[in-house]
Amino acid sequence: MAEIWLLSALFASAFSSATLLPGTSEAALVAVVLSGQTQWILALSVAILGNVLGAVVNWGMGYYWPQKPRDAQSPYMQRAARWFERYGIWCLLFSWVPVIGDPLTLVAGLAKVRLLPFFVLVLVGKSLRYALVLMTLSSLG
């Protein structure tokens, strides 16, 4: 029973970390794995699922925004828009990057990127990031 609560907290952390809210999903993933109360592959899967679904929320907010946002955007949104203009949808592979990644997913929605390519690119980027976190953890001890 404790495992379900632990994984639920991990999911919530990963989900909120992928939205425009602050979060620390990498630390939560490491803590869950180090607790030894669940298998690492299950913890990894839950973190990836939560983080990708949080990014889908950002995409949806942008995609279904009723009008174009005004030019008075945050510097993070402006930077994300420049990345998106320069690199296109491929920049979504970097949706895991702190500070810039969350605005990238919102900009993708504003740009009306279709959900399937968005989902695949974000899934690949975020999966590689979490896998790297766990590989680094295993190499430490």
N, C-alpha and C positions, 0 to 999 in steps of 0.2 A: 504494500500500500504506500509506503514511503517513496518508492520508485516513481509512482504516477505523479505525486506532488513535485518531486524533483524535476521530472521531465516537463511537467506543466509550467513550472517556474522558468525552466530553460527556454521553452517555447515562447513564453510571454516576453522574456528578455530579448530573444532573437527577433521576435516580431516587432517590438517597440524600437529596437535598434535600427531596423530597416526603414522605419517611418521617419518623419521629420523630428520625432522626439529623441532625446539623447538615450543612449543605452550602452551596456558593456557586455555584449553577448559572448565575446571571445573569453572573457574572464569567467562568465557563467559556464560556458562549455568546459573549460579547464577544471573548474571546481567540481562539476558533476562527474567528469571522468575520474578525477583524483579521489572522489568520495568512494569509488568502488561499488556503488549501489546499483549500477546498471552497466550494460555492455557499452563499450565506446562507440560501436557502429550505430547503436540505437540513439545514443546522445548526439552523435554527428548528424544523423538523419533528422532528428527533431529540430536541431539548431538550423539546419539548412531549410527545412520546411517552413519554420517560423519566419526566418529572414527573407525568404523569397516571397512568401505571402504578404509580409509587410511591404515589400517593394511593389507588389501588385496593387496594394492600397494606394501608394503614391501615384502609380501609373493611372489608376482609375480616377483619382482626384484631378489629375491633369487632363485626362482624356475626356472626362465628362464636365469639365469646367464650362460654365455657360457662356463665357466670353473670354477674349484674349486678356491676359493680365496686363496691367499698366506697366509702364517702363520703370516705375519705382520699385523694382525688385531688390531683394537682398544681393549683396556681392556674391554670395555662394550660388544663387540662381543665375546671375549673369555669367559667372565663370562656367557653370554647367552648360548654359546655353551656347557659349563659345565652343566648348569641347564638342558638344553635339553637332554644331554647325561644321566643325573642322573634321571630325572623325565619323560622323553618322552613327548608326545604331551600334557599331562595333565598340564605341566607348562604354556601352552597357556591360562589357566584360569587366569594367572597373567600377561597377556600382558598389563594390565593397569598400572602396577607398573612403577613409573618414572625411567628413565635412563635405566633400564634393559628390560622393556616391548617391546619397539620398536625393539631392536636387536633380541629379541626372535622371533618376527614375521618374520624377515629376515632369521634367522637361520632355522625356520620351512620350509621356501621355499627352502633353500639350501639342507635341509634334504629330500626334495621331499614329504612332507606331503600333502596328498590329500586335495583339496580345501574344500570339505564339512565338514570333521571333524575339519579342521582349522577354518572355518567360525563359526561353532556352538560353539566351545570352546571360541573363541575370543568374539563372541556375548554375551555369558553368562557372561564372566568375566567383559567386559566393561559395560554391562547393570547393573550388580550389583554395580559396582563402581559409576556410575552416579545416580542410585537410592539411594544409600547411601548418596551421596552429597545432593540430594534434601530432603531426610528424615532428615538429620542433619539440613538443612536450616529450614525446617518446625518446628523442635523442638526448634529452637532458637526464634521463634517469631510467 
